[in-house]
Every structure is written in structure tokens, then in C-alpha cells.
Amino acid sequence: MGRIRGASILGTMEFLQATFGDDGVRRVRDGLSADTRTVLGREGASRIITTGWYDCAVLIDLTRVMDEVCGNGDLALARAAGRYVAFQDVNRFFLWLMRLAAPTTLFSRSASVFRNYHDCGTYVAEAGAEGRATIRIEDWSSADPVMCARIEGWMARALELTLARGQTSSIREDAHLRHDPAVSPHRFCRYIAEWQAG
């Protein structure tokens, strides 16, 4: 399993606190594995450093337990957490620049953003048509359904930041750890983003 930046864990704890309060945090902590509780520390995520690297198993356990304890166990809260943490740690100038970019430009340049938060997996932007982009993450040892749902939420937020008010969009994972030598020598997760062309 790969590693993830501490910013994703801290952002998830912030989302949990803001959405479900102290009671939600307590219920989720009670459901975590002993290993995850040890990594997080006694007080929420007191031992987590924003720029530090942590085993993805910690984020997966935290997100899955939150989704089961505070949600319906359908990974909707995993998507919501991914969306919540998206671009939370970038400055306003960068967000303003994103609004000037076309969605296809955003998705083709997101490989570097992916590598800032994940230490494994290769982000590939496939050729897209107007109003549609296809993204693959190859050779990703952290490709748990929880992580894939979080990526959907992250991409949904990124897409919204580039669209004009009132434009509609959607994103979905259409392949999970598929092996297709005609596409890639590695197993991959593939996401389809679609939006109302401007």
C-alpha cells in the first residue's frame, strides 16, 4: 500500500468535525483500528504533520469508519471528504487561476497535483472530447474503493472550480483495477468526467 500526505488526513478530520461535531469524532475514533488510533494520536489527529507521509491504510480506515458510522456505508461520505479537502491548502491566487482554465487543461495538468499527495500510482490524462475527459491512475497500490471514491470527490470539486456558474458536471469511476494490455501494461482505475460545454 502506498502513502498519502498528512494534509488529506487532517482535512478529513476537519470535515468530520465540521459535519458531525464532537460526537461524530468520538464515534468514529471508537470504531478505528488500534493501529490507526496510534498513528492519529490521542487527540484526533494530533500526531499528523501536514506535509508528512502516512500509510494510506490510515486514511482508508478513517474514511471507511466515518462512512459507516456517520453515513450509510455507500461511500458517499468518502466522496464528500475528497471534495472537502480538494484545494483546501492552496492559495486564493491559484484558485483564481483555476477558474480561468478549461476543464481539459485542468485534468491534463493534475498529474503533478496527484503526485503531491500520493507516493505511488501514475496519473494519465487520456485524449478528451469537448465536454468530456478521461483520466487513468495506473499501477496504484492504494486503489481501495474508499480511495477511488475520494478521488471522484476531489475531481468533482476541481471540475466545479473551472466551470461557469450554472454549468452542470459529473464524474464517475468506470474501471476499478482493470487490466487491459491494449490500454496499459498496468492495472488501472479510470474516471470519466463530463460537463456542459461552454
N, C-alpha and C positions, 0 to 999 in steps of 0.2 A: 504494500500500500504506500502511496506517495505521501507527501507532506503539503500542508497548507499554511499560509501566513496567519499569524495571530489576529490580524485585523478582521478576518472572517469570523473567528470565534467570538471576539469581543463584540462585533456588530450583531451577531446572533443573540448574545446575552442581552444586549441593549434592546433589540427587537422584542425579546421575551419579556423583559421588564416593562417596556413601554406598552406592550399589548395586553399582558396578563398580570402585571403587578407582582408584588412580593409573594402572594400565594401561588401564582403560577411558577415563579422561580423556585420556590420551595418544593412544589410537587414534581417539577422536572428534576431538580437535584436529587430528590429521593429515588427517582427511577433510573438514574445514571449508573453505569458500571463503576466499580470501585476504582478501576484504572482511570476513567475519565474524571471522576471526582478528585483524584490525586493530582492530575495534571492541571485542572482548573484552580485548585486551591480551596481553602476553607470558605472564603467569602466570594461566591460567584465565580469570577474568572480572575481573581487577584494575582495569580501567578503567570498570567498570559501577557506577553510583550507584543505590541502591535506588529513589529517587524520580525518577530521570531518565527521559526518554522516548527510546526507541530504535526504529529501523525494525523492523517485525515480521519482515522478511526475516532478521534476525539470529537471532531465536528459532526461526523455521521451519527455517532451515539447521541450527542446533544440535540441535533436536529430531529432525529427519529423519535426520541423520547418526547420532545416538545410536541411533535406532530401527533403522537398517540395520546399523550396526557391532556393537552390543551386543544387538540383538534379532533379530526375524525379518522386519523390514521391513513389518509388518502394522499399524503404528501403535499396537500395544499399549503400547509404552513412551511414546508421546505421551500416551495416556490416563493412564498411571501417573504421568507427570510432572505433568500437570494436577491430578491428585488429590493428589499430594505437596505442591504449592505452595498448594493451597486453604487459605485462612485461616491460613496459616503466620505472617503478620505482624499478626495481631490478638491482643488480649489475652484472658486467660482469662475475664474477666467477659463479654466479647462471646460467646465460645464457650458459656458457661453460658446466656446469653440465647437463643442459637440452639436449645439443647435444649428450651427452653420453647415455641418457636414451632412451629406446624403447618407441614408442607411447603408447602402452598399459600401461606401467608403468606410464607415464606422466598422462594419463587420470585417472588412478586409484588413483593417489595421488593429483589430483587437487581439491579435496573437501576442503582442508584447504585453498587453494588459493581463492576459491569461497567465503568461509566464511570471508576472509579478506576484501572483497568488498561488500558483501550483508549481511544484518542482518536477512534475512528470506529465507526460502527455504532450502531443503536438497538435496545435490548433491550425486547421487548414480551412481557408475560405474558398469554396468552390465557385465556379463562374455562376453568376446570378442574372436573372432577367429583371426587367423593370417591375418593381413591387415585390421582389422575392430574392432571398439569399439562402444559401445552403452552407452550413458550417459543419465540419467534422472535427472531432477530437480523437486522435489516433493513439494507440499504444498507451492508454491511460489506466494505470493500475488502480486508480481511485474511483473508477466508474461504477460506483454503487448507485442504485436508483435514487437514493437521497441526494447524492451529489449532482446527478443528472437533473433532478427537479430544481435544485438550487441554481444550476446553470441556466435553466429555462427562465427562472425569475430574473436572474441577472441580465440576460439578453432582452427580455421583455422591457425592462427598465431602460436599457441602453437604447432600444428602438424608440421608445416613447420620447426620449430626450432629443431625438433628431427629427421627429415629426411635427408638423404644424398642428395647432390646436384643432381638434375635431376629426383628425385623420384616425382611422382605425388600423389595428395591427394584431397579429397573433404569432405565437411561436410554439413549436412542439418538437419533441424528440421523436423521430420516425425510425430510428435504428438504435438498438442498445447492444453494444459489444458485438456487432455483426462482423463476420469475416467474409469478405468478398474480394478475392485477388484481382478482379477486374477494376476495383476501386482503389484498393490499398493492400500492401502486404501485411498490414497490421489490423487487428480488430479495431473497430471504431464505433463511436456514438455519433449520430448525425442529427442535426437540428435544422428544421425548415422555418424560416422567418418570412412572413408575408405582411404586406401593408398596402394601404390605399395609395396608389401612385399619385404624386402631386402634380 
